[in-house]
């Protein structure tokens, strides 16, 4: 994947000129984009490579270990994507280790920072996907608040939801219908949900989570989502299975 680095030489000059007394005056600002891609690998700077060599060894030893395999490339997208489906399902999968039985998992698209490659998946790949210190948590929402949550997801164009969710939203971001495991949402019923602590605090526009009750939010580092994702990959690898997910109509935009 190509990355671009935007360099503003004018800003640097301005900082230099204002930092010292001189008769120079800023007359203009120019900038350009320098594409950083594999072309730079063809003629690496040897001095820089030597300087980074001892650090690269340490980083590679941490990021390089393989934790499992991915059956295909997966990226996050709205309203629904293979990767957001996978991560939401993983939260539900992990619930057994906490004595929980949630009916829904929610993972925010904004928290998925890159795609999952096909083939071997390393610790570094998982860290790239989930770089934040978000931890799994559990809470209960009434059906009324769950419908509000789904409406807030619709306004954002969709978020990651686990298997069993069936949302239909309008092109304008309105919730048109919602079902969970084949049933309409009962406004007076209670629904146990697993998500990340960042969302449970009402972030990313999902303020309905702030009305959750019976919150269980373990804060030890082992509960970080990256370790939960790694555990899932390792379990599948131990069974000789590659991880896979697909778009299956969990969130649809009405025509």
C-alpha positions as CSV (number, residue, x, y, z in Angstrom):
1,X,0.0,0.0,0.0
2,X,1.4,3.4,-1.0
3,X,1.7,6.0,1.7
4,X,2.2,9.7,1.1
5,X,4.2,12.2,3.1
6,X,3.3,15.8,2.9
7,X,6.2,18.1,3.5
8,X,5.6,21.8,3.9
9,X,9.0,23.5,3.5
10,X,7.4,26.9,4.0
11,X,6.3,26.1,7.5
12,X,9.9,24.9,8.4
13,X,11.3,28.2,6.9
14,X,8.8,30.2,8.9
15,X,9.7,28.5,12.1
16,X,13.4,29.1,11.4
17,X,13.0,32.8,10.5
18,X,10.9,33.5,13.6
19,X,13.3,31.7,15.9
20,X,16.2,34.1,15.2
21,X,16.7,37.7,14.4
22,X,17.4,38.4,10.7
23,X,16.5,40.7,7.8
24,X,14.9,37.9,5.9
25,X,11.2,37.9,5.1
26,X,8.9,35.0,4.1
27,X,7.8,35.6,0.5
28,X,5.9,32.4,-0.2
29,X,5.0,28.9,0.7
30,X,5.4,25.8,-1.5
31,X,4.9,22.2,-0.8
32,X,4.8,18.9,-2.6
33,X,3.8,15.3,-1.9
34,X,6.5,12.7,-1.9
35,X,5.1,9.2,-2.4
36,X,6.8,6.7,-0.1
37,X,6.6,3.2,-1.6
38,X,8.7,0.2,-2.6
39,X,10.7,2.3,-5.0
40,X,12.7,3.5,-2.1
41,X,13.6,-0.1,-1.2
42,X,15.6,-0.4,-4.5
43,X,18.3,2.0,-3.4
44,X,18.3,2.1,0.4
45,X,20.4,4.6,2.3
46,X,23.2,2.5,3.7
47,X,24.1,4.8,6.5
48,X,20.5,5.0,7.6
49,X,20.2,1.2,7.3
50,X,23.2,0.6,9.5
51,X,21.9,3.1,12.1
52,X,18.6,1.3,12.3
53,X,20.0,-2.2,12.1
54,X,20.1,-2.9,15.9
55,X,16.6,-1.5,16.4
56,X,15.2,-3.4,13.5
57,X,16.3,-6.6,15.0
58,X,14.5,-5.9,18.2
59,X,11.3,-4.7,16.5
60,X,11.3,-7.7,14.1
61,X,11.7,-10.1,17.1
62,X,8.5,-8.6,18.6
63,X,6.4,-8.0,15.6
64,X,7.5,-10.9,13.4
65,X,6.1,-14.0,15.2
66,X,3.2,-15.6,13.2
67,X,0.0,-16.0,15.2
68,X,-2.1,-17.6,12.6
69,X,-3.3,-17.5,9.0
70,X,-5.9,-15.5,7.1
71,X,-7.8,-17.2,4.2
72,X,-8.0,-14.0,2.3
73,X,-7.4,-10.2,2.4
74,X,-9.9,-8.4,4.6
75,X,-10.5,-4.6,5.0
76,X,-12.9,-2.5,7.0
77,X,-15.6,-0.6,5.3
78,X,-19.2,0.7,5.8
79,X,-21.9,-0.3,6.0
80,X,-20.5,-3.8,6.4
81,X,-17.2,-5.5,5.7
82,X,-15.5,-8.9,6.3
83,X,-13.0,-7.4,8.8
84,X,-15.5,-5.5,10.9
85,X,-17.7,-8.6,10.9
86,X,-14.7,-10.7,12.0
87,X,-13.7,-8.5,14.9
88,X,-17.3,-8.2,16.2
89,X,-17.6,-12.0,16.1
90,X,-14.3,-12.3,17.9
91,X,-15.6,-10.3,20.8
92,X,-18.6,-12.6,21.1
93,X,-16.3,-15.6,20.8
94,X,-14.1,-14.3,23.7
95,X,-17.1,-13.8,26.0
96,X,-17.0,-17.4,27.2
97,X,-13.7,-16.7,29.0
98,X,-15.5,-14.1,31.1
99,X,-18.6,-16.2,31.9
100,X,-20.7,-14.0,29.6
101,X,-23.2,-14.8,26.9
102,X,-23.8,-11.7,24.9
103,X,-26.3,-11.6,22.0
104,X,-24.4,-8.9,20.2
105,X,-20.9,-7.7,19.6
106,X,-20.0,-4.2,18.4
107,X,-16.7,-3.0,17.0
108,X,-16.3,0.5,15.7
109,X,-15.0,0.9,12.1
110,X,-12.8,3.8,13.3
111,X,-10.9,1.6,15.6
112,X,-9.8,-0.7,12.7
113,X,-6.7,1.0,11.5
114,X,-5.6,-1.2,8.6
115,X,-6.5,-4.3,6.6
116,X,-5.7,-7.9,7.4
117,X,-3.4,-9.5,4.8
118,X,-3.9,-12.9,3.2
119,X,-1.7,-15.7,4.4
120,X,0.5,-15.6,7.5
121,X,-0.6,-13.1,10.1
122,X,2.0,-11.7,12.5
123,X,1.7,-10.0,15.9
124,X,2.6,-6.8,14.1
125,X,-0.3,-7.3,11.7
126,X,-2.7,-7.5,14.6
127,X,-1.1,-4.5,16.3
128,X,-1.6,-2.5,13.1
129,X,-5.3,-3.4,13.1
130,X,-5.8,-2.7,16.8
131,X,-3.1,-0.3,18.0
132,X,-5.1,1.3,20.8
133,X,-5.4,0.2,24.4
134,X,-9.0,-0.7,24.0
135,X,-10.3,-3.6,26.2
136,X,-13.2,-5.9,25.9
137,X,-16.2,-5.1,28.1
138,X,-19.8,-6.2,28.7
139,X,-23.0,-4.2,29.4
140,X,-26.8,-4.5,29.2
141,X,-29.0,-2.2,27.2
142,X,-32.8,-2.2,27.1
143,X,-34.3,-2.8,23.7
144,X,-35.3,0.9,23.6
145,X,-31.7,1.9,24.0
146,X,-30.5,-0.8,21.6
147,X,-32.7,0.7,18.9
148,X,-31.2,4.1,19.7
149,X,-27.8,2.5,19.4
150,X,-28.7,1.1,16.0
151,X,-30.0,4.5,14.9
152,X,-26.7,6.0,15.9
153,X,-24.8,3.4,13.9
154,X,-27.1,4.1,10.9
155,X,-26.3,7.8,11.1
156,X,-22.6,6.9,10.8
157,X,-23.3,4.7,7.8
158,X,-22.8,1.4,9.7
159,X,-20.5,-0.1,12.3
160,X,-19.1,-3.5,13.1
161,X,-21.9,-5.9,14.4
162,X,-21.7,-9.6,15.1
163,X,-23.5,-12.4,13.4
164,X,-27.3,-12.4,13.9
165,X,-27.7,-8.6,13.5
166,X,-29.9,-7.5,10.6
167,X,-30.1,-3.7,10.1
168,X,-31.6,-1.9,7.2
169,X,-30.7,1.8,6.9
170,X,-31.6,4.5,4.4
171,X,-29.0,6.1,2.1
172,X,-29.5,9.2,4.3
173,X,-28.5,7.3,7.4
174,X,-31.8,6.5,9.0
175,X,-32.6,3.2,10.7
176,X,-35.4,1.6,8.8
177,X,-35.6,-1.8,10.5
178,X,-33.6,-3.9,13.0
179,X,-33.7,-7.6,14.0
180,X,-31.5,-9.7,16.2
181,X,-31.2,-13.4,15.7
182,X,-34.4,-13.4,13.7
183,X,-36.5,-11.5,16.1
184,X,-37.7,-7.9,16.3
185,X,-36.2,-5.8,19.1
186,X,-38.4,-5.7,22.2
187,X,-38.1,-2.2,23.6
188,X,-38.7,-3.5,27.2
189,X,-36.3,-6.5,27.1
190,X,-32.7,-6.5,28.2
191,X,-29.9,-7.3,25.8
192,X,-26.4,-8.3,26.9
193,X,-23.7,-6.8,24.6
194,X,-20.0,-7.0,24.3
195,X,-17.9,-4.2,22.9
196,X,-14.8,-2.2,23.8
197,X,-14.5,0.1,26.7
198,X,-13.9,3.1,24.5
199,X,-17.4,2.7,23.0
200,X,-19.0,1.9,26.3
201,X,-18.2,5.4,27.3
202,X,-20.3,6.8,24.5
203,X,-17.5,7.6,22.0
204,X,-17.7,7.6,18.2
205,X,-21.2,8.9,18.3
206,X,-22.7,5.9,20.0
207,X,-23.9,7.7,23.1
208,X,-26.6,5.1,23.8
209,X,-23.9,2.9,25.4
210,X,-23.7,5.4,28.3
211,X,-27.1,4.1,29.4
212,X,-25.7,0.6,29.8
213,X,-26.1,-1.2,33.1
214,X,-24.3,-4.1,34.7
215,X,-21.0,-3.0,33.2
216,X,-18.1,-5.5,33.4
217,X,-14.9,-3.8,32.2
218,X,-11.7,-5.6,33.1
219,X,-8.7,-3.3,32.8
220,X,-5.8,-5.7,32.9
221,X,-3.6,-5.6,29.8
222,X,-4.5,-9.2,28.8
223,X,-8.0,-7.9,28.1
224,X,-6.8,-5.7,25.3
225,X,-8.5,-6.4,22.0
226,X,-5.2,-7.1,20.2
227,X,-4.5,-10.0,22.6
228,X,-8.0,-11.3,22.2
229,X,-7.7,-11.2,18.4
230,X,-4.3,-13.0,18.7
231,X,-5.9,-15.7,20.9
232,X,-8.6,-16.3,18.3
233,X,-6.0,-16.7,15.5
234,X,-3.9,-19.0,17.6
235,X,-6.9,-21.2,18.5
236,X,-7.9,-21.5,14.8
237,X,-4.2,-22.2,13.8
238,X,-4.1,-25.0,16.4
239,X,-7.0,-26.6,14.6
240,X,-5.2,-26.2,11.3
241,X,-7.7,-23.6,10.1
242,X,-7.3,-20.2,8.4
243,X,-9.4,-17.4,9.6
244,X,-12.1,-16.2,7.2
245,X,-15.1,-13.9,7.3
246,X,-17.5,-12.5,4.7
247,X,-20.1,-9.8,4.1
248,X,-23.5,-11.5,4.8
249,X,-26.1,-8.8,5.0
250,X,-25.8,-7.7,8.6
251,X,-26.2,-4.1,7.6
252,X,-27.9,-3.2,4.3
253,X,-28.6,0.1,2.7
254,X,-32.1,0.2,1.2
255,X,-32.3,0.8,-2.5
